[in-house]
Amino acid sequence: MALFAGDIQTNERIVSGRPSGCPHAFCGCEASLFRFGRVIPQLNLASNWRRFPRTAPATGMAAVRGGHVMILQQHVAGDIWYVHDGNSGGHVTREHPRSIAGYTIVDPSSASNTLM
């Protein structure tokens, strides 16, 4: 990935559409499928991801904001991360660079048995 004039130049990748068993608004459902390998119904609602402890941005952490959640995969530069982004527009899941400015970063690896 190269940076040009403040823009991220990359071949964003469309990974899939809405996964089977996920609701119409599926970012939380897709994030749980990607992060935990299965759908966790309690995490279908993006705001429920805020229940995890806050942390610093790192690979595998989740970025949550006003009805959207995505999983951090690789730091690009500054507040730009390459993310796994379910329902990222057009009802598809993309892996692409996104700013995490304004997002709350949480650690889903602390998932308790109550969520699993």
Residue pairs with C-beta under 8 A, 6 or more apart in sequence:
1 8
1 9
1 10
1 76
1 82
1 97
2 9
2 10
3 9
3 76
3 77
8 76
8 80
8 97
10 82
10 96
10 97
12 94
12 95
12 96
12 97
13 94
13 95
13 96
14 92
14 93
14 94
15 84
15 92
15 93
15 94
15 95
16 92
16 93
17 91
17 92
17 93
18 24
18 26
18 30
18 87
18 91
19 26
19 29
19 30
19 33
19 39
19 93
21 29
21 39
22 29
22 30
22 33
22 39
22 44
23 29
23 44
25 67
25 87
26 44
26 86
26 87
27 46
27 68
27 69
27 70
27 85
27 86
27 87
27 88
28 43
28 44
28 45
28 46
28 48
28 49
28 69
28 86
29 39
29 43
29 44
29 86
30 84
30 86
30 87
30 93
31 43
31 46
31 49
31 62
31 69
31 70
31 71
31 84
31 86
32 38
32 39
32 40
32 43
32 44
33 39
34 71
34 84
34 86
35 60
35 62
35 71
35 108
36 108
36 111
36 116
40 115
40 116
42 48
42 115
43 49
43 115
46 64
46 67
46 68
46 69
47 64
47 67
49 62
49 64
49 69
49 106
49 108
50 64
50 104
50 106
51 106
52 62
52 106
52 107
52 108
52 110
52 111
53 106
53 107
53 110
54 104
54 105
54 106
54 107
55 61
55 105
55 106
55 107
56 105
57 63
57 72
57 75
57 81
57 100
57 105
58 72
59 72
59 73
59 74
59 75
60 71
60 72
60 108
60 109
61 71
61 72
61 105
61 106
61 107
61 108
62 69
62 70
62 71
62 72
62 105
62 106
62 107
62 108
63 69
63 70
63 71
63 72
63 81
63 83
63 98
63 100
63 103
63 104
63 105
64 103
64 104
64 105
64 106
65 102
65 103
65 104
68 87
69 86
70 83
70 84
70 85
70 86
70 88
70 98
71 83
71 84
71 85
72 81
72 82
72 83
72 100
72 105
73 81
73 82
73 83
73 84
73 95
74 81
74 82
75 81
75 82
76 82
76 97
79 99
79 100
79 101
80 97
80 98
80 99
80 100
81 97
81 98
81 100
82 95
82 96
82 97
83 95
83 96
83 97
83 98
83 100
84 93
84 95
85 93
85 94
85 95
85 96
85 98
86 93
87 93
88 94
88 96
